[in-house]
């Protein structure tokens, strides 16, 4: 068994969105994007 922990995370952290793209035929492509990318680097996390 293996355990891992993420430490020192911010109290409020932006979530993720799922983006769906339709291609030729029945091809679908899913990608995840973080909401933090919507803001400039210095404003992503509250202090």
Phi and psi in degrees as a GROMACS rama.xvg file:
@    title "Ramachandran Plot"
@    xaxis  label "Phi"
@    yaxis  label "Psi"
@TYPE xy
-130.778  132.712  UNK-2
-120.044  144.04  UNK-3
-139.039  148.715  UNK-4
-131.233  143.583  UNK-5
-102.385  123.191  UNK-6
-112.329  162.619  UNK-7
59.0174  37.9585  UNK-8
-79.7661  151.154  UNK-9
-66.3584  154.484  UNK-10
-65.1902  -40.1009  UNK-11
-116.083  124.736  UNK-12
-128.307  131.046  UNK-13
-62.2851  151.206  UNK-14
-89.1119  -159.664  UNK-15
-126.681  153.769  UNK-16
-118.798  151.261  UNK-17
-104.903  122.497  UNK-18
-108.362  130.457  UNK-19
-112.735  130.42  UNK-20
-121.726  131.529  UNK-21
-97.5822  134.444  UNK-22
-111.364  -161.116  UNK-23
-64.8984  141.071  UNK-24
66.1691  -127.685  UNK-25
-106.143  18.8909  UNK-26
-74.6422  128.876  UNK-27
-125.024  140.073  UNK-28
-124.584  127.696  UNK-29
-113.019  134.419  UNK-30
-134.187  151.221  UNK-31
-106.978  141.83  UNK-32
-133.817  144.098  UNK-33
-88.1218  147.339  UNK-34
-69.0281  -21.1846  UNK-35
-62.9923  -26.2816  UNK-36
-69.1045  -13.4908  UNK-37
-74.9838  -14.1497  UNK-38
-116.637  156.937  UNK-39
-64.452  160.131  UNK-40
-55.0573  -39.4332  UNK-41
-77.1122  -9.27287  UNK-42
-115.537  12.3628  UNK-43
-73.0456  -37.1783  UNK-44
-122.704  138.33  UNK-45
-70.312  148.869  UNK-46
